[in-house]
Structures are given as C-alpha cells and as structure tokens.
C-alpha cells in the first residue's frame, strides 16, 4: 500500500469524526463573514508540550501558500505561542450561549497579544469552532482534545485547524464533499495529495475578491464590519 493510499484513508477517518464536518449546535446568526483590513497576528494558547502546535503552524503556512499562489497580497501574520489556557468549561459555556461570553474567557482572550486566538483545549465535549468576539475585537478558534484513536495522527489537527482558519479568513461551508470547507451536514470525505487540502474554484475567486493583489493592510480596523458573535464548525 503506497503512502498516498494511506493518507487518503486517514482523511476518510478524519472526515467521519462529527466535529470535522458539522457546525456547532447554537442558534445560527445571519451570515456575516470576516474580511480583514489588516494583517492578523495569531496567538496559540496551549500547554507547552501540546503535539498539535506544529500542525497549527503548518495550517497557517498552508493558507499563506494558497494566498500566494492565487496572487493575493493578504497573509495571516506572525504567530506566537502562549502557555495561557482557556478552560474547557468556559468554552462549553460559550457554545451553550454564544451571545454571552464568560468574564474569564474574555479576560484570557483580551490579554492574549494577537488578533486570532487559537485555543488548543485539553478537554473535549465540544466540536471545533470559530467565533468573532466584537467586545474584544478578536477572533477565537477553539480546538478540543481529539479522540484517542486520532490523537497521534498529525493530519487530524492539520485538517481541523486548516478548516477553521478558512472561516477566519472569510470562507463559509460548501457542499463539495471532497473539499476542505465541506460542512453543514454534507457527508464530507475530503481528499488531498502531498499534504495539500483542496479548496474550490469558487472559494479561490471569493478570496481574490476579498483580498486582491493590490490589498494593503489598514491598521485602523481589523475587519470591514463588526460581525455577530456566531460560531461555525
């Protein structure tokens, strides 16, 4: 069995995990996607020895490579790592009531020196999600602890974080079962070759519309409009 066949099998396993292909359960808000007007800085919050950190950096590199190949001038910015953790209880409480963030969650995010906060939780019981927090003008990406049978597979974290970063830069779900941004109840079976996750032609066009070759960062605003505090899986 060659390496590609093995890789495709792993992705099928990942896609079968509900949190990779379904949105969160809170009420859906009217869609309002992010369009960054500055280069967002990223902060990873996790334990020092969290094995998912390299996969997060790989996911960031993946999107910056995609944007470069498209000819877009936009990039995800510098990445730092903080040992500050957001409790799983705070994340679950926010999922249950996305319009009300706990004070400790807001404080943790506010004190993180970045625009996109990627919280690698040490707990489970929730699906990965991305949510804008206008109160602190930051975006939260929350990743739960993975099931034991998937925990040691680097492709799992890379796929999940790449999907969530797609939401961060402004993409929603699509109904293409073979693509990275598949979701909303579609039986997703994304495939990739040599570590590259496929995005659709329509998504590439959308990214160039939002972030054209002449895009330049404007420090005064992080996004075009203040989005609602909605979650997306």
N, C-alpha and C positions, 0 to 999 in steps of 0.2 A: 504494500500500500504506500503510495507516494505521499510527500509532505502536503501537497495541495488537497488531496482527498481527506487526509486527517484534519486539515484546517477547516474544510467545509463541514465536516462532521461536527467539529467543535462549535461552529457558528450555529448550526441547527440546534445544538443543545442549548446555547445561549438564548436563541430566539424562543425556545419552548418555555423559558422562565418567564412567568407573567409580568414581572416588573420591566422586562425589556420591550414589551410590545403593547402594554395597556397604560392608559392615562390613570392618574390618581382619581380617587372617588369623590373628592369635594365637589360642590356645585361649580359648573363651568361658568366663567365670566365671558363677556363679549370679547372676541379675539382682538388683541392689540399687540402686535409684535414689536420687539425691540429693534430700533435702528440706531446704532451707536454713532455719536457725533465726536467722540474722542477715542483714543486707543485705550481699551480697558486693561487695567492691571489685575492680575489674578493672584489670589492667595489660597493655598491649600491648607486646610485645617485637619490635622490628623496626629496620631501617635507617631513618635519618631521612627519606629521600625515598620510602619504600615507598608505592606507589599504592593499596595495599589498606587502609591505615589509615582513610580516610574511610568505606569500606564497612563496616569493623568497627563504627565508631560508629553508622552507620545501622542495622546489625543489632541493636545494643543498644537503640536508640530504638524499633525495630520491636517488640521483645519488651516493653518497658516500656509502649508504647502498647496492645498486646494485653492486658496485665495490667490496665491502667487501664480499658479497655472492658469487661473481664469483671467489674470491681468488686473485684478482688483488691487487698490492701494491700501485697503484695510487689513489690519492684522490684530490678532489677540496679542496683548502686550506682555510685559515682563511677568515672570512667575516667581513667587516666594513661598516658603513653607513655614507655617507656624504650628507650634505644639498646643495652641489653644483649641479646646474641643467644644463642640455644641452637643449638649446631652440629647440622647435619643428621645427622652420624654418630651423635651421642648420641640423636637421635630415632629413627633407624633401629634402633639397638641396643636401645632400649626396646621398640619394636614387636616385635622378634625375641624378646625375653624380657621381657614386661610385668611380671613379678614382681620383676625386678631392674633398678632404675634406676642409671645411672652416677653416680659421685660428682659429676662436673662438671654433669650435668643437675640433680641435686638441689640443688647449691650455687646454680646460676643461678636456680632456682625459689624457693629459700629466701630469697635476697637480694632478690627482687622484692617490693615492698611492696604486696601485694594477695592476694586470695583466689582469683581466677580469672586464670590466666596465659595470655594468647593469644599464642602464638609464631608469628610470620609468618616462616617459614623462607625462606632464599634458595636452597634446594636442592629437589630432587624425589626421586622414587623411593619415595614412600610416600603413602598416602591420608590425607585429613584425619581426625583422631581426637580424642576427648575422653576423658580418663582422670583418675580421682581418685588422689591420692598421699597416703595417710594418714600417711606418715612425716613429711611437712611440712605436713599439713592444708591442702592446696591442690588446686585442680583445674587440669589442663593441657589447653589446646586447642591443637593443632598443625595449622597450615595450610601445605601445601607450596607451592612456586612453581608457578604454573599453566602449562599448555601454551601455547606461543606463540600459537596460534590463538584462545585465550580470554583472554589476559593483559590485553588492553586493554578488555575488556567489564566495566564496573562491576557488572553484575548477577551475574557469576560469584562474585566474592568475597562479595557481599551474601547470595547464596543459600547458599553453603557455610558461612559464619560463622553465619548465622541457624539453619541446621540444627544445627550443633554447639552453639550456645547453647541450643537446645531440649533437648539432652542435659544441659547444665549445670544447667538449672532443673528437670530431673527427668523429661523425656519420653523414651520409647524410640522404636523404629521402629514404623511401621504398614504395612499392606498397601494403603493408598489411593494409587494411582499418581499422583493429581493433587495430593497434599498435600506440605507442606514436609518432614514427618518420614518420608516414604516410605523404605523400605530393606529390608535382609535379602533381597536377591535379586529383589525385585519390580521389573519394568521401569518405573521411575519416569518420569513425564512431568508434573512439577508445573506448574501454570498460575497466573498471578497477574494482577491488574489494578491499574494505578497503583502498582506497587512493593510491593503487599501480598501476602505469601505465605500460602496458605490452611492453617489448622490445622483438625483435625476437631472435630466436636461432642463426641466422647468425650474428646479432649485438653483441650478447654476445661473440661469437667466435672472432669477429673482435676486441672487446675491450680487450680480453685476449691476442690477437696477438700484439696489440699496447702497452698494459700495463700489462705485465706478472707478476707472483708472485714475480719475482726477480727484478722488476723495482725499480730503485733508482733515486732520483732527482739529476740532474746535474745543478748547479747554473749558469753555463756559457751561457746556451741557453734556451729560452722559448719554442721553437718548433724546430722540426727537420729541416725544411726548411722554408724560408720566403714565406708565401702564398700570393697570389694576394689579392687586396682589393675587394673581391667579397662578395655579400650579399646572405643570404639564409633565407627563411622564415620558 
